[in-house]
Amino acid sequence: MKRVLVPTVFALLLIAGCSSSDSNATDEEIVNDTATADADAFDDPTDQPDLSEVEGSDDLTDDTLIGEDADEMPDTDEPEFLSGFDTTGKTCLTDIPEGRIILATAKDYTDSEAPWRVYVLVLKDDGTLIDTGSYFDTDKTLEGIGFNANGRLAAVSSWDTGFVTLFALVGRTLCIAETGIVLPNLAENERVIFDQITADPADPYRFYLTYGNPITTDQYSNYSGGIYTMTVDDTGHATILTDHPAMHVPTAFTPLPGGTLAVALGGKEFILDEGSSLGTAGPDDLALLSISTNTPEVLQWFDVWGTPGANGSGPSVKNIGVDGGGNLLIANSSEYAEDTGVIKLLSYDGGTGTMTTQAEFLDATNLDSPDYLVLNNAGDTAVVMNGYFKGATLGITADAITYVKKETHDLTQPMIKLHGAPFVDHVLISSFHSSNDESGSITIAEITAEGLVEVSSTQVPLSDSYMLDNLTVQ
């Protein structure tokens, strides 16, 4: 493998940034806490968006755009994207092969003090993978990573320092645009750590940073947090906004079809029993948020798991599955919950402001507690996987979730739904194999009713003792 070199000055290529801004139910209805609803947004309940009526949209994972493929979007009169970005003096990788860029974080398991690396891979339309052999040195203990809506910006966060690193893509040249991005006005020895980086589907200059737990270097607490907004200007300079909705250990922040709403798992409040150092989340554990302005705003809270005073879905849940009509597939992976491993299919009624359970599934013997959940666009097939060798394809109907087939990929981290031709209803799975060569692999597979159909699986041996940890794809 080779280190990325600082190139000569490149002429900026013109890049048009574009993005898409765009039930049947059982009698079991989850109670809505209207006391925390946004009065201005929901003065008239009939004005609430009905997710079931959104047409022609894919669902959204951590780092992909809902709806039409960006290449198929019509031309606009928007200014040139990143028009003020200058590659001079930047650490860059040039002449990246054509295809979708994958950024993969990698850890040196033999040296805890070594900086983590961000490797650059390319996914071709035939499913083959190209290893460029190049990487960027960034920070220690990398956690969240994600592309923006048009695939021209990417960011990676450090759990150790709290810093965010920003990448910018100009043509086929990828550069580190900025390092050490941090929430402003922190106290001495304080930092805010971010677990997940998500694109704003309507604004390619905006990311959402989830978890946002403020800690000091001598004290750790996981009992607070929030969802922060990071904005980027056309020069590639990023700013994290201080205003944010506060939540108890938020996770799995997921925009919904239409691009103006999102959901996140977390806690509305923090409960600490007298004499105990272990806190628990309150009964409200699913938030519906507006993302139509710079700062996400909690519109409503829902009680998904129905166990007042007990932990809801814990931080191990990485994402929420969403189909083209806005139905949600959520798992409870909290090790402290009484119903760990339960999977629920939910539908949201914008007209009444209620979240309804359509079906539940629990098969701990075959499935255990999934970290990743993906629904196909039609909403009739799901793939769920966790980090402990267990996964499955599930069949989905209006009132039932059924086990179809076992799916196994060792220590999955992560599973991402792909979008746009030729990968509609496909997933990318990164696996660490516990074999003697300590290699990792990246698999592309199609979601079908009979189970995953593998398109390709590529071993990714890295230099030295580095191994894959997390990744994002355009």
Secondary structure, 3 states (H helix, E strand, C coil): CEECCCCCCCCCCCCCCCCCCCCCCCCCEECEEHHHCCCCCCCCHHHCCCHHHCCCCCCCCCCCCCCCCHHHCCCCCCCCCCCCCCCCCCCEECCCCCCEEEEEEEEECCCCCCCCEEEEEEECCCCCEEEEEEEEECCCCEEEEEECCCCCEEEEEECCCCCEEEEEEECCEEEEEEEEECCCCCCCCEEEECCEEEECCCCCCEEEEEECEEEECCECCCCCCEEEEEEECCCCCEEECCCCCECCCCEEEEECCCCCEEEEECCCCEEECCCCCCEEECCCCEEEEECCCCCCEEEEEECCCCCCCCCCCCCCCCCCEECCCCCEEEECCCCCCCCCCCEEEEEEECCCCEEEEEEEECCCCCCCCCCEEEECCCCCEEEEECCCCCEEEEEECCCCEEEEEECCCCCEEEEEEECCCCCCCEEEEEEECCCCCCCEEEEEEECCCCCCEEEEEEEECCCCCEEEEEEEEC
